Amino acid sequence: MGKNKRIRKRIDSLEGRIRQHEQKIEEEKKRVIPDAGLINHWEIEIKGWQEQIERKHKRLPGRK
């Protein structure tokens, strides 16, 4: 597998994890007593993954 394909595959994976965590956050917010600590944890993870995605996009050709 080529380098660019591996980068794109990793980006897709990270985007999938972001979607999963966003769904978890929405479900948690619907609870009678949402766990703010869990929500905060998931939001921090999402932010980290978004930063990784930005760095990986810069490594792709023509995406600087």
C-alpha positions as CSV (number, residue, x, y, z in Angstrom):
1,M,0.0,0.0,0.0
2,G,1.4,3.4,-1.0
3,K,2.2,6.1,1.5
4,N,-0.7,8.4,0.4
5,K,-3.2,5.6,0.6
6,R,-2.1,4.8,4.1
7,I,-2.5,8.4,5.1
8,R,-6.0,8.6,3.5
9,K,-7.0,5.4,5.2
10,R,-5.8,6.7,8.6
11,I,-7.8,10.0,8.0
12,D,-10.9,7.9,7.2
13,S,-10.4,5.9,10.4
14,L,-10.0,9.1,12.5
15,E,-13.1,10.6,11.0
16,G,-15.0,7.5,11.8
17,R,-13.9,7.7,15.4
18,I,-14.9,11.3,15.6
19,R,-18.4,10.5,14.3
20,Q,-18.7,7.7,16.9
21,H,-17.7,10.0,19.7
22,E,-20.0,12.8,18.5
23,Q,-22.9,10.2,18.6
24,K,-21.9,9.2,22.1
25,I,-21.9,12.8,23.2
26,E,-25.4,13.4,21.8
27,E,-26.7,10.2,23.5
28,E,-25.1,11.2,26.8
29,K,-26.6,14.8,26.6
30,K,-30.1,13.2,26.2
31,R,-29.8,11.4,29.6
32,V,-31.6,12.7,32.6
33,I,-28.2,13.4,34.3
34,P,-25.5,13.6,31.6
35,D,-21.9,12.7,32.8
36,A,-20.0,16.0,32.1
37,G,-16.7,14.2,32.7
38,L,-17.4,11.7,29.9
39,I,-18.5,14.4,27.5
40,N,-15.4,16.4,28.3
41,H,-13.2,13.4,27.7
42,W,-14.8,12.6,24.4
43,E,-14.5,16.3,23.3
44,I,-10.8,16.3,24.1
45,E,-10.3,13.1,22.1
46,I,-12.2,14.6,19.2
47,K,-10.0,17.7,19.3
48,G,-6.8,15.6,19.2
49,W,-8.0,13.5,16.3
50,Q,-9.0,16.7,14.4
51,E,-5.4,18.0,14.9
52,Q,-4.0,14.6,13.6
53,I,-6.2,14.8,10.6
54,E,-5.0,18.4,9.8
55,R,-1.4,17.2,10.1
56,K,-2.0,14.2,7.8
57,H,-3.7,16.4,5.2
58,K,-0.6,18.5,5.0
59,R,1.4,15.3,4.2
60,L,-0.7,14.6,1.2
61,P,0.5,16.0,-2.2
62,G,-1.1,19.3,-3.2
63,R,-2.7,19.8,0.2
64,K,-0.3,22.2,1.9
